[in-house]
Amino acid sequence: MHVIVVGAGIVGVCTAYFLSQEGMRVTVIDRRSGVAQEASFGNAGFVAPGYASPWAAPGLRATLLSGLFRPEAPVLLRPSLDPTVWRWARQWLGQCRADRSMANHEIMQRLARYSGDQLRVLRETHALEYEQRTGLLQLLRSDRDVAASLHTRRVLEATGVLHAVLSRDDTAQLEPSLARALEIGTPLAGAIHFPNDESGNCPLFARQLSTLAEQAGVTFLFNATVRQLTAQAGAVQGVRLTDGRTLTADAVVMCAGADSSRLVRPMGVRLPVLGVKTYSANVALRPDTIGPRQTVMDEAYKTSITPFGQRLRIAGTAEIGSRDATLRNKALRTLSRVGMDWLPGRLDLSRTAWWSGVRPMTPDGPPVLGPTGMPRLFVNTGHGSHGWTFAAGAGRAVADLVAGKAPAIDLTGLDIGRYTRKN
């Protein structure tokens, strides 16, 4: 059986690897010159099952409104004439009800835990090293943030996720790098600690896994752009590239991130995945200074700081309605503000490499996995800011479905049909 995987980001690479383990002949197509060169390249760098949660949550409307009048904001809205943006945004805001948000959170937790198990098997089986560390600390600046986290803590308790709620002093003791920030007045009311969550170098992991996939027979076709899917007798037959080549296959798995919706639409598949622009910064630590031991997440600004030796990855901000490569000052100020607030005097901002990219986000939060209704066409996309967290589990589950096997995880709430049911 020949399967084409469209997209060589972390999700596509994991999908191709697990398809090869099912004995399938796999071709991965990507427009870039190598793996993990788009959204996976500048991601936050954490694999955080405990932190996996939807952006659509109670209080989102207030966050959007307040961001209009602040110099820094976690979510930015750009004017757009595209009706798909407003249709998606309307669905997104509709998922902010407490009951819907909690249900979506539980679905994401289910996939994240399964994916974490699959990632550990990969790491231990192949002795992979990708600058990994353990631990994630979710910082709560104010009593309001602590109160808002009650919704999250209920889900964590209900789903059995190992975590600890910390006071201000407990947080400083656990993460000494925050001591100076607290001395100069950076507000902190408490934190949630996820000791089992991890971080690491996602592109490095993707390259290692792609090498293993190649050794198993997977073919990677780079610098090749898919123009459209092809069909015959009511079923997907393959893909046509922009250079005129046509490739046939027994099945196609769409892992093309934010471009997935556009590519499957001519097949009659409506996939509510929107490309949401995000930012990150690679920042060097000043000589003779020490960064955090683990990833720290500023919940107020939805911005993370992940350590990689003597450099840091600061990532965050969701910009809705824009997919261009412009580095906008408001987003850069947000990342700089969070870095300087928590690590004052430790960052060498003169050596900052800024990045922006587009993440595929669903309005409710969970990704979309599995068959589409069009025979032989499968999707694995919409992972949002949790792409690496979900990648191994989603890749394994979709590979099982393509092979005609029942996945080891319940995929309720992760299928494309859920949008018909929810709306």
C-alpha positions as CSV (number, residue, x, y, z in Angstrom):
1,M,0.0,0.0,0.0
2,H,1.4,3.4,-1.0
3,V,0.5,6.4,1.1
4,I,1.4,10.0,0.4
5,V,1.8,12.3,3.4
6,V,1.5,16.0,2.6
7,G,3.7,18.0,5.0
8,A,7.0,17.3,6.7
9,G,6.5,19.2,9.9
10,I,6.7,17.3,13.2
11,V,3.2,15.9,12.6
12,G,3.9,14.7,9.1
13,V,7.2,13.1,10.2
14,C,5.6,11.2,13.0
15,T,2.8,10.1,10.8
16,A,5.2,8.8,8.1
17,Y,7.3,7.0,10.7
18,F,4.3,5.1,12.1
19,L,2.9,4.3,8.6
20,S,6.3,2.8,7.8
21,Q,6.0,0.6,10.9
22,E,2.8,-0.7,9.5
23,G,4.7,-2.0,6.4
24,M,3.5,0.7,4.1
25,R,5.4,2.5,1.3
26,V,5.3,6.1,2.2
27,T,6.2,9.3,0.3
28,V,6.3,12.6,2.2
29,I,6.0,15.8,0.2
30,D,7.0,19.2,1.4
31,R,7.7,22.6,-0.2
32,R,10.7,23.3,1.9
33,S,14.2,21.9,1.6
34,G,14.0,19.7,4.8
35,V,11.8,18.6,7.7
36,A,10.4,20.9,10.4
37,Q,11.1,24.2,8.6
38,E,7.8,26.0,9.1
39,A,5.6,25.9,12.2
40,S,7.7,23.2,13.8
41,F,10.9,25.3,13.4
42,G,10.1,28.1,15.8
43,N,7.7,26.5,18.2
44,A,7.8,26.9,21.9
45,G,9.9,23.8,22.3
46,F,7.8,22.0,24.9
47,V,6.0,18.7,25.0
48,A,3.5,19.4,27.7
49,P,0.6,17.0,28.1
50,G,-0.3,18.5,31.5
51,Y,-0.5,22.0,30.0
52,A,-2.5,21.0,26.9
53,S,-5.7,23.1,26.9
54,P,-7.8,25.1,24.5
55,W,-7.4,28.8,24.0
56,A,-11.2,29.1,23.8
57,A,-12.0,29.4,27.5
58,P,-14.1,31.6,29.8
59,G,-12.6,35.1,29.9
60,L,-11.3,35.0,26.3
61,R,-13.6,37.9,25.2
62,A,-12.3,40.1,28.0
63,T,-8.7,39.2,27.0
64,L,-9.4,40.2,23.4
65,L,-10.9,43.5,24.4
66,S,-8.2,44.4,26.9
67,G,-5.5,43.6,24.4
68,L,-6.8,46.4,22.1
69,F,-5.7,49.0,24.5
70,R,-2.5,47.5,25.9
71,P,1.0,47.9,24.4
72,E,1.5,44.1,24.9
73,A,-1.2,41.5,24.4
74,P,-1.4,37.7,24.2
75,V,-4.0,37.8,21.4
76,L,-4.0,40.2,18.5
77,L,-6.9,40.7,16.0
78,R,-6.0,42.0,12.5
79,P,-8.6,43.5,10.2
80,S,-9.6,41.0,7.5
81,L,-12.1,40.9,4.7
82,D,-11.8,37.1,4.5
83,P,-15.2,35.6,5.6
84,T,-13.5,32.4,6.6
85,V,-11.6,34.3,9.4
86,W,-14.8,35.7,10.9
87,R,-16.6,32.4,10.5
88,W,-13.8,30.7,12.4
89,A,-13.6,33.5,15.0
90,R,-17.4,33.2,15.6
91,Q,-17.0,29.4,16.2
92,W,-14.0,30.1,18.4
93,L,-15.8,32.5,20.7
94,G,-18.7,30.1,20.8
95,Q,-16.5,27.5,22.4
96,C,-15.7,29.8,25.4
97,R,-18.6,28.6,27.5
98,A,-17.3,26.8,30.6
99,D,-19.0,23.4,29.7
100,R,-17.7,23.4,26.2
101,S,-14.2,24.5,27.2
102,M,-14.0,21.8,29.9
103,A,-15.1,19.1,27.4
104,N,-12.5,20.2,24.8
105,H,-9.9,20.3,27.6
106,E,-10.6,16.7,28.5
107,I,-10.3,15.6,24.9
108,M,-7.0,17.3,24.5
109,Q,-5.7,15.8,27.7
110,R,-6.7,12.3,26.5
111,L,-4.7,12.7,23.3
112,A,-1.8,14.5,25.0
113,R,-1.3,11.6,27.5
114,Y,-1.4,9.0,24.8
115,S,1.0,11.0,22.7
116,G,3.4,11.4,25.7
117,D,3.5,7.7,26.1
118,Q,4.3,7.2,22.4
119,L,7.1,9.8,22.5
120,R,8.7,8.1,25.5
121,V,8.7,4.8,23.6
122,L,10.3,6.4,20.6
123,R,13.0,8.1,22.8
124,E,13.8,4.9,24.7
125,T,13.7,2.6,21.7
126,H,16.0,4.7,19.5
127,A,18.0,6.4,22.3
128,L,17.1,9.9,21.0
129,E,18.8,13.0,22.4
130,Y,17.3,16.4,21.5
131,E,18.3,18.7,24.4
132,Q,15.3,17.5,26.5
133,R,14.5,18.6,30.0
134,T,11.6,17.9,32.3
135,G,9.2,20.2,34.1
136,L,6.9,23.1,33.2
137,L,5.9,25.9,35.5
138,Q,2.7,27.8,34.7
139,L,3.1,31.3,36.4
140,L,0.0,33.1,37.7
141,R,0.7,36.8,38.0
142,S,-2.4,37.8,40.0
143,D,-5.1,36.5,42.2
144,R,-7.4,36.9,39.2
145,D,-5.2,34.5,37.3
146,V,-5.3,32.0,40.2
147,A,-9.1,32.2,40.3
148,A,-9.2,31.7,36.5
149,S,-7.1,28.6,36.8
150,L,-9.7,26.9,38.9
151,H,-11.4,25.7,35.6
152,T,-8.1,24.2,34.5
153,R,-7.3,22.6,37.9
154,R,-10.7,20.8,37.9
155,V,-9.9,19.2,34.6
156,L,-6.4,18.2,35.7
157,E,-7.9,16.6,38.8
158,A,-10.6,14.9,36.9
159,T,-8.2,13.5,34.3
160,G,-5.5,12.5,36.8
161,V,-2.7,14.7,35.5
162,L,0.1,15.0,38.0
163,H,0.5,18.6,39.1
164,A,1.0,20.8,42.1
165,V,-0.4,24.2,43.0
166,L,2.3,26.4,44.4
167,S,2.4,29.5,46.5
168,R,4.6,32.5,45.5
169,D,7.3,31.3,47.9
170,D,7.1,27.7,46.8
171,T,7.5,28.8,43.2
172,A,10.6,30.8,43.9
173,Q,12.1,27.9,45.8
174,L,11.4,25.5,43.0
175,E,12.7,27.8,40.3
176,P,15.6,30.0,41.8
177,S,16.0,31.9,38.5
178,L,12.9,33.8,39.3
179,A,14.2,35.2,42.6
180,R,15.6,38.4,41.1
181,A,12.3,39.1,39.3
182,L,10.4,38.8,42.5
183,E,12.8,41.1,44.3
184,I,12.3,43.9,41.8
185,G,8.5,43.5,41.9
186,T,7.4,41.3,39.1
187,P,3.9,40.2,40.3
188,L,3.4,36.5,41.1
189,A,0.5,35.1,43.1
190,G,1.4,31.4,42.6
191,A,1.9,28.7,40.0
192,I,1.0,25.3,38.7
193,H,3.9,22.8,38.4
194,F,3.8,19.9,35.9
195,P,6.8,17.8,36.8
196,N,6.3,15.3,34.0
197,D,6.0,17.7,31.1
198,E,9.1,18.1,28.9
199,S,10.9,20.4,26.6
200,G,13.4,20.0,23.9
201,N,14.6,20.9,20.4
202,C,11.7,20.0,18.1
203,P,13.6,20.4,14.7
204,L,16.4,18.2,16.0
205,F,13.9,15.5,17.1
206,A,12.1,15.7,13.7
207,R,15.4,15.3,11.8
208,Q,16.4,12.2,13.9
209,L,12.9,10.6,13.5
210,S,13.0,11.4,9.7
211,T,16.3,9.6,9.5
212,L,14.8,6.5,11.2
213,A,11.8,6.8,8.8
214,E,14.1,6.9,5.8
215,Q,15.9,3.8,7.1
216,A,12.5,2.1,7.2
217,G,11.9,3.0,3.5
218,V,10.1,6.3,3.7
219,T,10.9,8.7,0.7
220,F,11.0,12.4,1.4
221,L,10.3,14.6,-1.6
222,F,11.4,18.2,-0.8
223,N,11.2,21.5,-2.7
224,A,7.9,20.1,-4.1
225,T,4.6,21.9,-3.7
226,V,1.2,20.2,-3.9
227,R,-1.1,22.2,-6.1
228,Q,-4.2,20.0,-5.7
229,L,-5.5,16.5,-4.8
230,T,-6.6,14.3,-7.6
231,A,-9.6,12.0,-7.6
232,Q,-11.1,9.2,-9.6
233,A,-14.5,7.4,-9.2
234,G,-15.3,9.4,-6.1
235,A,-12.1,8.6,-4.3
236,V,-8.8,10.4,-3.8
237,Q,-6.2,9.1,-6.2
238,G,-3.1,11.2,-5.4
239,V,-1.7,14.7,-5.8
240,R,-0.6,17.0,-8.6
241,L,2.4,19.2,-8.0
242,T,3.0,22.7,-9.2
243,D,5.7,21.5,-11.5
244,G,3.1,19.4,-13.4
245,R,4.0,16.0,-11.9
246,T,1.2,13.7,-10.7
247,L,1.8,11.1,-8.0
248,T,-0.7,8.4,-7.3
249,A,-1.3,6.5,-4.1
250,D,-3.7,4.3,-2.3
251,A,-4.3,6.9,0.4
252,V,-3.3,10.5,1.2
253,V,-2.8,11.9,4.7
254,M,-3.1,15.7,4.9
255,C,-0.5,17.0,7.4
256,A,-0.1,20.4,5.7
257,G,-0.9,22.5,8.7
258,A,-2.7,25.7,7.9
259,D,-2.8,24.9,4.2
260,S,-4.8,21.7,4.8
261,S,-8.2,23.4,4.6
262,R,-7.5,24.9,1.2
263,L,-6.2,21.6,-0.2
264,V,-9.1,19.4,0.9
265,R,-11.9,21.9,0.1
266,P,-12.1,21.0,-3.6
267,M,-12.8,17.4,-2.5
268,G,-15.9,18.6,-0.7
269,V,-14.3,18.5,2.7
270,R,-14.9,21.4,5.1
271,L,-12.1,21.6,7.6
272,P,-12.4,24.6,10.0
273,V,-8.6,25.0,10.5
274,L,-7.3,28.6,10.4
275,G,-3.7,29.7,10.1
276,V,-3.0,31.8,13.2
277,K,0.3,33.7,13.2
278,T,2.6,33.3,16.2
279,Y,6.0,34.6,17.2
280,S,9.1,33.4,18.9
281,A,12.6,34.7,19.8
282,N,15.9,32.9,20.2
283,V,17.7,34.9,22.9
284,A,21.1,34.4,24.3
285,L,21.8,34.5,28.1
286,R,24.4,37.0,29.2
287,P,27.8,35.4,30.2
288,D,27.9,34.0,33.7
289,T,24.2,34.0,34.1
290,I,21.9,31.0,34.5
291,G,18.4,30.6,33.0
292,P,15.5,28.6,34.2
293,R,15.8,24.8,34.9
294,Q,12.5,24.1,33.0
295,T,10.0,25.8,30.8
296,V,8.1,28.6,32.5
297,M,4.8,29.8,31.0
298,D,3.4,33.3,31.8
299,E,-0.3,32.5,31.8
300,A,-1.3,36.2,31.6
301,Y,0.5,36.7,28.3
302,K,0.3,33.1,27.1
303,T,4.1,33.3,26.5
304,S,6.6,30.6,27.4
305,I,10.4,30.7,28.1
306,T,12.1,27.4,27.3
307,P,15.9,26.8,28.1
308,F,18.3,25.3,25.6
309,G,21.7,25.5,27.3
310,Q,22.8,29.2,27.2
311,R,20.0,30.3,24.9
312,L,16.3,30.6,25.5
313,R,13.2,30.3,23.2
314,I,10.5,32.8,24.1
315,A,7.3,32.1,22.3
316,G,3.8,33.3,22.3
317,T,1.1,35.7,20.9
318,A,-1.7,34.6,18.6
319,E,-2.4,37.0,15.7
320,I,-5.7,36.3,14.0
321,G,-6.4,37.5,10.5
322,S,-2.8,37.7,9.3
323,R,-0.4,35.2,7.7
324,D,2.3,37.4,6.3
325,A,5.9,37.4,7.5
326,T,5.8,40.9,9.0
327,L,7.3,41.1,12.5
328,R,4.9,43.5,14.3
329,N,6.2,45.6,17.1
330,K,3.3,44.8,19.5
331,A,4.0,41.1,19.4
332,L,7.7,41.6,19.8
333,R,7.1,43.8,22.8
334,T,5.1,41.1,24.4
335,L,7.8,38.5,24.1
336,S,10.5,41.0,25.3
337,R,8.3,42.1,28.2
338,V,7.8,38.6,29.4
339,G,11.5,37.8,29.1
340,M,12.7,40.9,30.9
341,D,10.0,40.6,33.6
342,W,11.1,37.1,34.6
343,L,14.8,37.2,33.9
344,P,15.8,40.8,34.5
345,G,19.4,41.6,33.5
346,R,20.1,38.1,32.2
347,L,19.1,38.4,28.5
348,D,21.3,39.7,25.7
349,L,18.6,41.1,23.6
350,S,21.1,42.5,21.1
351,R,21.6,38.9,19.9
352,T,17.9,38.1,19.4
353,A,16.7,36.1,16.4
354,W,13.0,36.8,15.8
355,W,10.7,34.4,14.0
356,S,7.1,34.3,13.0
357,G,5.1,31.4,11.6
358,V,1.6,30.1,11.1
359,R,0.0,27.5,13.3
360,P,-3.1,25.5,12.3
361,M,-5.8,26.0,14.9
362,T,-9.3,24.6,15.2
363,P,-11.9,26.8,16.9
364,D,-12.5,24.3,19.7
365,G,-8.9,23.3,20.4
366,P,-8.4,19.6,19.7
367,P,-6.9,18.7,16.3
368,V,-8.7,16.8,13.5
369,L,-7.6,13.2,13.0
370,G,-8.7,10.5,10.7
371,P,-11.0,9.9,7.7
372,T,-12.7,12.8,6.0
373,G,-15.7,11.3,4.3
374,M,-13.9,11.3,1.0
375,P,-12.6,7.8,0.5
376,R,-8.8,7.3,0.9
377,L,-8.4,10.9,2.2
378,F,-7.2,11.3,5.8
379,V,-6.3,14.4,7.9
380,N,-3.9,15.0,10.8
381,T,-3.9,18.7,11.4
382,G,-5.2,21.6,13.6
383,H,-2.8,21.0,16.5
384,G,-2.4,24.7,17.2
385,S,0.3,25.5,19.7
386,H,0.5,21.8,20.9
387,G,1.8,20.3,17.7
388,W,4.8,18.5,19.2
389,T,2.7,17.5,22.3
390,F,0.2,15.8,20.1
391,A,2.4,14.7,17.2
392,A,3.5,11.2,18.2
393,G,0.1,10.1,19.4
394,A,-1.8,11.6,16.5
395,G,0.6,10.1,14.0
396,R,0.3,6.7,15.6
397,A,-3.6,6.9,15.7
398,V,-3.9,8.0,12.0
399,A,-1.4,5.4,10.9
400,D,-3.6,2.8,12.6
401,L,-6.7,4.1,10.8
402,V,-5.0,4.1,7.4
403,A,-4.0,0.5,8.1
404,G,-7.6,-0.4,8.9
405,K,-6.8,-1.0,12.6
406,A,-8.6,0.3,15.7
407,P,-6.3,2.9,17.4
408,A,-5.4,2.3,21.0
409,I,-6.9,5.7,21.9
410,D,-10.6,6.7,21.9
411,L,-10.8,9.3,19.1
412,T,-14.2,10.7,20.2
413,G,-14.1,14.5,19.8
414,L,-11.1,14.3,17.5
415,D,-13.0,13.4,14.3
416,I,-14.0,15.9,11.5
417,G,-17.7,15.1,12.1
418,R,-17.7,16.8,15.5
419,Y,-18.2,20.2,13.9
420,T,-21.6,19.1,12.5
421,R,-22.6,17.9,15.9
422,K,-21.3,20.9,17.8
423,N,-22.9,23.4,15.4
